[in-house]
């Protein structure tokens, strides 16, 4: 998922259970910032598939 994040410092989303309450907020922020890139990739791949 982090490959879709424009400013990812790491390649994996951490396990929120090891970060306490702040861990859940951090994972939420990582996923939230990755969604635009993920949706963009889906739209691009969908367009390539349907235009064949």
Beta strands, then each sheet from edge to edge (+ up, - down):
end
